[in-house]
Amino acid sequence: MFTAVFRRCEGWWAAYVEEVPGGNTQGKTLEEARRNLKEALLLVLEANRQLARQGEPANCVREPLLISR
């Protein structure tokens, strides 16, 4: 689970994900900012995944990781 932070700023809603640098966006409404933030987070995670796999050795093991409390 991630923490979404929304802040009203000059007629717009600014939004970011507290735990993920670069996961920020804005929207004219709070609902639009929520939608945009989900999309931004997915894009950041996918970009990070691609960067991490560049030059990766063949002997890596990749598996899903479930995080819960």
Secondary structure as UniProt FT lines:
FT   STRAND          4..9
FT   TURN            10..11
FT   STRAND          12..17
FT   TURN            18..19
FT   TURN            21..22
FT   STRAND          24..27
FT   HELIX           30..53
FT   TURN            54..55
FT   TURN            58..59
//
